[in-house]
Amino acid sequence: MTQGPYSKNVGSRTFLMQDDYDYHPMMLLNREFTFTVDVSQLPCGLNGALYFVEMDQDGGKSKFPTNHAGARLGTGYCDAQCPHDIKYINGEANMLGWNPSPTDPSAGTGKYGTCCAEMDIWEANKQSTQITPHSCSVQGQTRCEGKDCGDNSSGDRYNGVCDKDGCDFNPFRLGETNFYGPGSEYTVDSTKEMTVVTQFITNDGSDHGTLSEIKRFYMQDGRVIPNPTVTVGDKTFNSMTQENCDSQKQTFGEKNSFKAKGGM
């Protein structure tokens, strides 16, 4: 919570900055991204989320003349859920149709949402973990209204511009129930610190190729632990590919919004 001159601001997102005025861009293709994390105090029901979104590096300051705040003051946020609770979108207050939250006087939802592609590197607590890319049919931060936001309340979840379900690799959901959890009986012990490595493989091995595979490794107690090999339908996988995503959606009887919005 931050006490401003006129009101309190409540929010839990932390952004990585390049400098005082720009978010730090991450070029993921043909690269690997590594971080070390301790989730031992993060119980079931909470999500420790580390993720990338396709927001403008300057927070939209150069794109929208009325946005004088930019990245320095945290503007320009978007994600694949097209959130309506962002108070300042495209350089304008999201005040039209604003519905205050009944439980939080500083929160609510407005007419507009703000959409963009999202790469969930880490959605985890000490009980479970998954990695989830979300595709969108639009490029970059896009303000939405009506059907394009894909709101659940209007029955438009799969009619919006972004894939809200994503294509996840969750070891437990895919049958490897002893891979990740609290205790030495699990391959990755979530009561201990771990290093998480994610590789973004391109079709031609270059920085400008097309994303074809996402690989995940864990490092703990001097061991390198790859993602488990799982069977989905009649095929086996230990990484994320379009084929893996398609097999999952078919096996679980889920709508393949991930592929429809662009997929890998």
C-alpha positions, 0 to 999 in steps of 0.5 A: 500500500502506498499513501499518495497525496489524495488517496491510498494505492493498493497493488502487489505487482512489481516490475523489473525496470531497465532505468527510471523510465523504462521497463526492462525488456526480455528477448526470450527467443533462443535464450534461457531465463533462470531464477532462484526461488524459495516457496517453502512459506507459500501455502496452498491457495496462494500463487507466487507468480513470475511472468512476462507480458507484452506491454510497451517498454515505456508504459505507453507514454510515447503512444498515448499523448495523455499518458504523462506517467509512463513506466516510471509510475507503473502504467501500461499493464496488460495480460491475457486475462484482459483485466478490467481493474486497471484504473488507467488504460491508453492514457485515460481513466478507466472510469466509464461504468466503474463498479467499486469492489464491495470489499475493497474501497480502492478496487473495482472494474471499469468498462475497458480491459487491457489485453496482451500475450502472457508467458507465465514462467512460474505459477507455484506454491509449495504444493504445485507448479505449472508453466503456462503460455497464453496467446492473443490474436492481437499484438502488444497492449490492446484496450478491449471492450465488450466481447473482445475482452472475453469476460466470463460474466457475459459468456464470452470467455472464448470470444475475446482476443486472448486465450485465458486458459493457456496451455499449461505443463503441470506435472501433477495434472499430467499424472506425475504426482510425486515430482514436485511437493513438500518433502524428500519423497518428491523429486523436487522438494519445495521445502528447499530453495531451487533454481528454475531454468526455462529455455525458449527453443526456436525452429531454426536455432536463431534469435529471430526464428519461431518459438517451437519448444519450451523446456524446463529444468530445476536445479536443487542440491547439486542436481539438474532435474528435467521436467518429467516425461508424461504421457498425454493421449498416446504420446509422450512429452517432457517439454511444451510444444504445439503438439503437446498442447493440442494433445492435452486439449483433446485428452482433457476435452478442453477448447483449444483457445490457445491454438485458435489465438496463435498458439506457440 
